[in-house]
């Protein structure tokens, strides 16, 4: 099983509700640059935060990819949600190649939870960073970080 973690692209500064922030033009460009890394992946499902910038990131990404993709907006991928909640919810989703489009600190903590079984060393994800985790199941401590690519260094995996 692969779980891809994509942080939303660069967003406008906060002027009102955090959930209502839009992507900037640069953020949209960041997302399009990362789409190349997912072009050959047989994504079985795309799960997205309900926040505007995450939905815009998912829409921008899917528009850049060919073929139909199954996008579902879920309420448990917001910055305030816990990695443990996400793991429990993933049990209800079929698929062996999932893409989660969300935010920090959630994605960094989720990566740490799945790979290390702890929340002590969250993944450092800048805007539009993409991480690939691989393992037999989405269980704390049983997945491995296969790649981490930042939009600013797209093409160079760490």
C-alpha positions as CSV (number, residue, x, y, z in Angstrom):
1,X,0.0,0.0,0.0
2,X,1.1,3.5,-0.8
3,X,-0.1,6.6,0.9
4,X,0.8,9.9,-0.7
5,X,0.8,13.0,1.5
6,X,0.4,16.3,-0.4
7,X,0.4,19.6,1.5
8,X,-1.6,22.3,-0.2
9,X,0.1,24.9,-2.4
10,X,1.0,28.4,-1.2
11,X,-2.1,30.2,0.1
12,X,-3.1,33.8,0.6
13,X,-2.3,35.4,3.9
14,X,-5.1,35.0,6.6
15,X,-7.6,37.8,6.4
16,X,-10.6,36.0,7.8
17,X,-11.4,32.4,8.5
18,X,-8.4,30.1,7.9
19,X,-10.6,27.6,6.1
20,X,-11.5,30.2,3.5
21,X,-8.0,31.0,2.3
22,X,-7.4,30.6,-1.5
23,X,-4.3,29.4,-3.3
24,X,-2.1,32.0,-4.8
25,X,-1.0,31.9,-8.5
26,X,2.4,30.6,-7.2
27,X,0.6,28.0,-5.2
28,X,-1.2,26.7,-8.3
29,X,2.1,26.6,-10.1
30,X,3.7,24.6,-7.3
31,X,0.9,22.0,-7.4
32,X,1.1,21.7,-11.2
33,X,4.9,21.1,-10.9
34,X,4.3,18.3,-8.4
35,X,1.6,16.6,-10.6
36,X,4.4,15.2,-12.7
37,X,5.5,12.9,-9.8
38,X,2.0,11.4,-9.6
39,X,1.4,11.1,-13.4
40,X,2.2,7.4,-13.6
41,X,0.7,6.4,-10.2
42,X,-2.6,4.4,-10.3
43,X,-4.2,6.4,-7.5
44,X,-7.2,4.5,-6.3
45,X,-8.6,7.4,-4.2
46,X,-7.9,11.1,-3.5
47,X,-9.0,12.3,-0.1
48,X,-9.0,16.0,0.6
49,X,-9.5,18.5,3.4
50,X,-12.6,20.6,3.2
51,X,-10.5,23.8,3.5
52,X,-10.6,25.9,0.3
53,X,-6.9,25.9,-0.4
54,X,-6.7,22.0,-0.1
55,X,-9.7,21.6,-2.4
56,X,-8.1,24.0,-4.9
57,X,-4.9,22.0,-4.6
58,X,-6.7,18.7,-5.3
59,X,-8.6,20.3,-8.3
60,X,-5.4,21.7,-9.8
61,X,-3.6,18.5,-9.4
62,X,-6.3,16.3,-10.8
63,X,-6.7,18.7,-13.8
64,X,-3.0,18.2,-14.5
65,X,-3.3,14.4,-14.4
66,X,-4.9,12.4,-17.2
67,X,-7.7,10.0,-16.6
68,X,-10.5,10.0,-14.0
69,X,-9.7,10.2,-10.4
70,X,-11.9,9.5,-7.4
71,X,-11.9,12.7,-5.3
72,X,-13.7,12.8,-1.9
73,X,-13.7,15.7,0.5
74,X,-13.6,14.5,4.1
75,X,-14.0,16.4,7.3
76,X,-11.1,14.7,9.2
77,X,-8.2,16.1,7.2
78,X,-8.0,19.6,8.7
79,X,-4.9,21.1,10.4
80,X,-6.5,20.4,13.8
81,X,-7.3,16.7,13.3
82,X,-5.1,14.0,14.9
83,X,-3.1,11.4,13.0
84,X,-4.8,8.7,15.0
85,X,-8.2,9.9,13.8
86,X,-6.9,9.8,10.2
87,X,-5.6,6.3,10.6
88,X,-8.9,5.1,12.0
89,X,-10.8,6.7,9.1
90,X,-8.4,5.2,6.5
91,X,-9.7,1.8,7.6
92,X,-13.0,2.7,6.0
93,X,-11.4,3.5,2.6
94,X,-10.5,1.0,0.0
95,X,-7.4,1.4,-2.1
96,X,-3.8,0.6,-2.1
97,X,-2.6,3.9,-3.6
98,X,-4.2,6.8,-1.7
99,X,-3.5,10.5,-2.0
100,X,-4.3,12.7,1.0
101,X,-4.4,16.5,0.3
102,X,-4.2,18.4,3.6
103,X,-2.2,20.7,5.8
104,X,0.5,21.0,8.4
105,X,0.8,20.1,11.2
106,X,-1.5,17.1,10.4
107,X,0.5,15.7,7.5
108,X,3.9,15.9,9.2
109,X,2.5,14.3,12.3
110,X,0.7,11.6,10.3
111,X,4.0,10.7,8.5
112,X,5.8,10.4,11.8
113,X,3.0,8.3,13.3
114,X,2.8,5.9,10.4
115,X,6.6,5.6,10.0
116,X,7.9,5.8,13.6
117,X,4.8,5.1,15.7
118,X,5.4,8.4,17.5
119,X,4.7,12.1,17.0
120,X,8.2,13.2,18.0
121,X,9.6,13.8,14.5
122,X,7.0,15.2,12.2
123,X,7.8,15.3,8.5
124,X,8.9,18.8,7.4
125,X,6.5,19.6,4.5
126,X,6.6,23.0,2.9
127,X,3.8,24.1,0.6
128,X,3.1,21.6,-2.1
129,X,5.5,19.0,-0.6
130,X,4.8,15.4,-1.5
131,X,5.7,12.4,0.6
132,X,5.2,8.8,-0.3
133,X,4.8,6.2,2.5
134,X,4.8,2.5,1.8
135,X,3.8,-0.5,3.8
136,X,1.4,-3.4,4.1
137,X,-1.1,-1.5,6.1
138,X,-1.7,2.0,7.5
139,X,-0.6,1.2,11.0
140,X,1.5,3.2,13.4
141,X,5.2,2.5,13.0
142,X,4.7,0.0,10.1
143,X,5.2,2.2,7.0
144,X,8.3,3.5,5.4
145,X,9.1,6.9,4.0
146,X,9.9,6.2,0.3
147,X,10.3,9.8,-0.9
148,X,9.9,13.4,0.1
149,X,9.9,16.0,-2.6
150,X,9.5,19.7,-2.0
151,X,8.0,22.0,-4.8
152,X,11.1,24.3,-4.6
153,X,13.4,21.3,-5.3
154,X,11.0,19.4,-7.6
155,X,12.9,16.6,-9.3
156,X,15.2,16.0,-6.4
157,X,14.0,13.5,-3.8
158,X,15.3,13.6,-0.3
